[in-house]
Amino acid sequence: MRYSVIAIGDELLLGQVTDTNSGAIARMLDPYGWKLDNVQVVADDADAIRQAIDRAFAATDVVLTTGGLGPTKDDITKGVLTAYFGGELREDAAVLENVISVMTRNGRELNDLTRAQAIVPTSCEVIQNEVGTAPLMWFERGGKVLVSMPGVPHETLTMMQRSVLPRLLSRFPSDVALDHRVALVADLSESRVAMTLAEWEDALPPHLHIAYLPKARLIRLRLDGKSPDAAALSEELDREYAKMIALLGNHVVATEDIPLPEVLIKAARAKGLTIATAESCTGGNIAHEITAIPGCSDVMTGGIVSYSNDVKMRVLGVSPDTLEQHGAVSEQTVAEMLHGAHAACGADLVMATSGIAGPGGGTPDKPVGTVVIGASLRGKAPVITTWHFGGNRSRIIDQSTTTALITALHLLQP
């Protein structure tokens, strides 16, 4: 099944807001065999919206729109859709009741602009927004469907999962079974992974396909398949997946489609270990990534952002002599940061970083992108390595975070 997405809003075209909904919708529908044909970003302009809908319907039978449904005067999408599909705009009692419920739950009072959210086209079927005030609208004509959704990402994605996705799958059922397997691979470049898997990949049957999805020192491999026989497909995927894992060996850090921090949490939990961090250049990003995972509290004891040398000395016990002789960005300093974090947080497994994320602060000996990353597990020798990452500040922090998590995972391997 192919579909189109239209993201509506002047703020998207001005770069004030980034359209994240389109990619998230694509990831949500992809496991069901739905392929995103095109994405259009258009202004809050009636002609632009109408023309975008025409183009989308010319290419696909399903169009998903996001944005343009707010209570302000520039949100004109409902009026455009009424003109496009017919009917008239009327206040819907059920929508008004839902709007009042949401406003009350959030401790806000209903005003005239918010009440206007309850005015919807008579030509649509309303899907009540359980997490916001703008209703979702399902239009259908001539076998084609348009679903209008809010632009607020958490509203769009929550209601996609709860209501829109089940309705789309029911309205457009498939007689082909789809299945997939995922592996996370570390410490290999995309080209090296491709070379390692080349012979195996060439021998795959036409209904199986491997996708490479690289991200900051990590590659997500997805083995997809489709067949009329779901049971046979699952068995075939299992066989081929086992071959792929065997070829990649210890470079596979996860065989589940979960975030890398969750992989570390599950590995530590399985061994009854606790985790802590001592971060300088990553500014707490490693701890943030870990604590963003629900259920992390049974393994995560704490994190220390020792950005200044003073905090490194007072909180982590880094020696002034070490800082004087080797500098903050050194393997000697990171070794002492690891030791101090074990003592301060009482954790079994500790990760530490110290580096130069830029854009300033680099020297000829330690240019921007130089990051020392260490991990220490009680009973094992710590692993501390100096890395040289490219890119801007956010990319250096991202690569450093991923590398620290990978380093810690390797320490947990037998």
N, C-alpha and C positions, 0 to 999 in steps of 0.2 A: 504494500500500500504506500502510495506517495502522497505527500501533503505539502502545503505551503505555510509560511509564517509571515505575518505582517506586524512589525513593531511600530506603534504610532506615538509620536511625540516630538515637539520641537526640541526638547531638551536632549533627545538622542542625537539629532542632527548637529546640534551645537557642541556636542561632546561634553555637556554638563553631567550627563548620566550615560553609563555604558549599558548596552542591551545584553544582559546575561540570560534573559528568559529563553531566547531562541536556542542557545546551546543546551540549556537545561532540559527544555522540552524534547530536543532531539535525543539526548541521552536517555530520557524516560521512555520514549517510544521505540527506540532502536531494538531493544530485546524482543519486541513483538513483530519485527520485520518491517516496521514502518520507516520509510526513507524520506528524509527532508529534501524536497526538490529545490526550493528556493526560499530566501529570506529577503524581505523588502523592509527598509526603514523609511518611514514617510513622516511628513510634518502634520501638525494639526490643521489640515486644510482639506475641505470637502472634496475638491476635485482630485487632489493627490490620493486621498483614501479610496475614492471610487475607482480611479484608474488602477490602483494597486490591487483591489479586489478583482477587477476584470482580468488583469494579467495572471493573478494567482489561479482563478477558476479556469482560465484557458489552459493551464498546465496540470492542474490537479483537481480532484473531487472534494478534497477537504482543505479548508483554510482556517488557520488559528490566528486570531489577532490578539495583541496585548497592548494595553494602554489606551488613553483617550477617554476614560470612563469616570474621571474624577468629578468633583462638585464645582469646579471653576469654569468660567466662561469659555476658556480655550479648549475644553474637553467636549468635542462636537461629535464624537463617534456614534453615539446613540441616534442622533438626528440623521446622520448619513446612512446608517443601516436601515432606519425606518423608510427613508426615501428609496433605498436600494431594493428592499424586500417587500415594501408595501405596509399597509396598516397605518396606525397612528400612535403617538406617544400618550400614554395614560398612566396615572398613578396606580400602582398595584398594591393592594392591601397587604398581601403576604410579604412582599418585598419591604414595605414600610415597617411591618412588624419586626422583620429581621434586622433592619437598619437600627431601629430603636433598641433592640436587644443587644446588638454589638456595641452601640454607643454607651448604653448603661453599663455593660460589662467592663468597658474601658474607662468608666468614670467620667464620661463626657456628656454634654447636653445636646439635644437635637436642635439644629438651627435650620433656616430655610434652605440654605445651600445643600446641607446634608440630606434634608428631606427630599430634595430633588433627585437623589439617587434612586428613589422608589418609582420614578417615572421611567417606564420602559416601553418598547415597541409592542403593539398587540400582535405583531407577526412573529414574535419569537417565543420560545419556551424558556422560562427563567430557570436558572440553576442558582439557588441561594448561596451567597458567599458566606461561609461559616466563620471566616477570619477577618472580614473587612466589610465595608458598606456598599461597595460597587457590585451589583449583581452580575453574574455571568449570563450570557444570552446565547441560546442555541437556535440558529436559523437553518431551515432546510427548504430547498427548492430544486425540482428536477433531478433528484438523486444526489445533489451536491449539498455539502454541509459547511456552514461557517460558525465557529464558536468564538464569541467575543469575550475576552478575559481582562481583568485589571492589569495594570503595568507593574504594580508593586510585586517584586519577585516572590516573597514568601506567600502572598495571597495566590498568585498565579500557580505556583508549583504545588502548594497544598491542595488547592481545588482541582488541579490536573490529576493529582494522585487519587483524591477521594471520589471525584465525580466524573470529570471529563474523560479520563482514560478508560474507565470501565464502560462508559457509554459509547465511546468510539469503537472499542473492541467488539462490543455487542452489535453495533450498527454495521460494521464492516468486518464480519468474521472471516477467518482464513482457514483453508483446509490443508495448509502446509505447517508441519511442526518445525519450530525453531528452537535451537539450543546453543549453548556456548560454554566454554571453559576459559578461565583467566589465570595468568601467572604474572607475578611481579619479579623482574630480573634486575639485579644490581651489578655494578662494577664492570659492565660490558657496554661498548658503544652499540648504537643501532646497527651499524654495518657489520660489526663482529658477531652480533646475534644472528643477523641475516646469513652470514657466511656459515655459521655453525649449523643453522637449520636448513641450508639450501637444498641438500639432497633429500631430506625428509619432506620439505615443503613442496618440492617438485613432484613428489610421489603422491601428494594428497589427491583424493578424488575431486571432481569438479564441484560437488555440493558442499565441500569443506573449504574454509578460507581462514588464513591467519592475518591478523591486523597488528601493526606495530604502532604503539602509542607512547612516544618518548616524553619524559618530563624530568628535568633536573636530576641527572645521575640515576634515573630509574626508568625502566621500560615496562610498560604494561602490554603483555601479549594476550590477545583475545582470539581463541579458536572458535569460529562460528560454523554452524551447519544448518541445513534445512532438508527436510525429507517428509514424505507423506506418513512415514512410519516413525512415531516418536520413540518407541522403545529401541528399535534398531539404531536410530540416530544416536541415542544416548550411549549405547554400548560402543558404537564406532568412535564417538568423540572420546570416550574414556580410553580406548586403546591408543588412539593417536596422541592424545594429551600425555599419556604415560611415556610414549616415545620422546616427545618434545622435552619433558622434564628431565629424562635421563640424559639427553644430549647437553642440556644446560647445567646439570649438576648443582653444585653449591651456590651458583649464581642466582638460583631461584630462592627468593626470600619469602615468598608467599604463594599459596595455591588457592587463595580465596580472593574475590573481588572486593577488597576492603582497603581503606586508607592505610598507608605505611605506619602511622602512629598506632593504629589499632592492631596491626600485626605485632608490633613490639609489646603492646599491653597484653595481648593474648599469650605471647611467648613467656613473658615475665610471670603472668598469673599461673600458667601451667607449671612453672618451676617454683612457685611460692616466693617470688622475689619482689622487692620494691624498687622504685625508680626515683631519681632526682636529677636536677640539672644545675649547672653553674655556667652562666652565659655572660659573655661580654658583647662581642659584635652582633650576635643574633638577638640581643635585647629581650630575651624571654620568649622568642618565637618557638623554640623547641617545646618549652613548657606549655605554651598556648596550643600547639598542635596536639599535644598529648591530652591536655585537659578539655579539649573540644570533643573528645570521644566519650560518650556516656558510659558510666561504669568504671572510669579510670581511677576513682578514689581508692579502690582496694589495692592499687599498686603504686600510685603516685604519692610520694610523701611531701615534695615541695621543690621549689626552684629558687635560685638566687641570681639576680641580675647584677653582676659585679662589674658595672660599666667603667667605673673609675678605679685607679690603682689603690686609692684609699680603701674602698670597699673590698677589693681583692685582699688587702692586708688585714683589715679589721675583722671581716666576716669569714673569709676563707683561709686566713692564716698564711697567705703568700708572703714569702720572705722579702723584705726590702732589698736585700742583697741580690736576690734572684731578679727582681725587677730592674735593679741598677745595672747588673752585668749582662742580662739577656733581653730585657725589654718585656713589655706586656704581651707582645705577639711572639711567643716563643714556646717551644715544647717543654722547657723547664717550668715556665709559669703555668701552663695548662696542667702539667703533672701535679703541681701543688694545689691548683684549683680543684682537681679531682679529689685529692686527699682531703681537702677542706670541706668539700660538699658531702663526702661520706660521713665525716664527723658531725657537720652541722645538721644534716637532714636524716642521718641514720639509715640511709638507703643502701641496698645491696648493689645496685647498678646505677652508675652516674655517667652523665655526658657533660663535656665542657667545651667551650669555644672561646677563642680570642683571635681577633683579626682586624683587618682594615677593609671596611665595606665601602668606603668612598663617599662622595667623589674626591674628597681631599684626604690628606693624612698619609699618603704613600711616600716612600723613599726609594732610592735606587736599590737598596738591599731588600726592602720589603714594600713592593709596589701595591697599589690598590688591588684587592682580590686575594691577598695573602691571608689565609685563615688557618690557624692551628686547631685541630679538632681531636678530642680524646674521649675515650670511653674506658671505664674501669668497672670490673666485676670482682667482688670479694673472692679471694682465692685464686685469681688469675692475674697475670701481668697486664697492666694497662696497655691499650693500643693508642698511640698518639702520632698523628701524621700532619705534616704541613702541606696545605693545598694551595693552588693558585687558580682561582676562579675568574672567569670573564663575565662581562655584562655590567649592568648598572647596580645600584645599591640593593634594590629589592631582589634582583636575581642572585646576587652574591649571598644575601641572607637566606634565600630559598634553597640554594645549592648547599649551603653550610648546614642548614637544618636537616635536609634529606641525608646528607653524608653522615651527620652525627647519629641519626636513627639507624642507618645501615651499619655503621661501625658497632653500635650497641647490639644489633641483631646478630652480627657475626660472632660476638663474644658469647652469645647464648647458644650458638650451635655446638654440637658435640666435638 
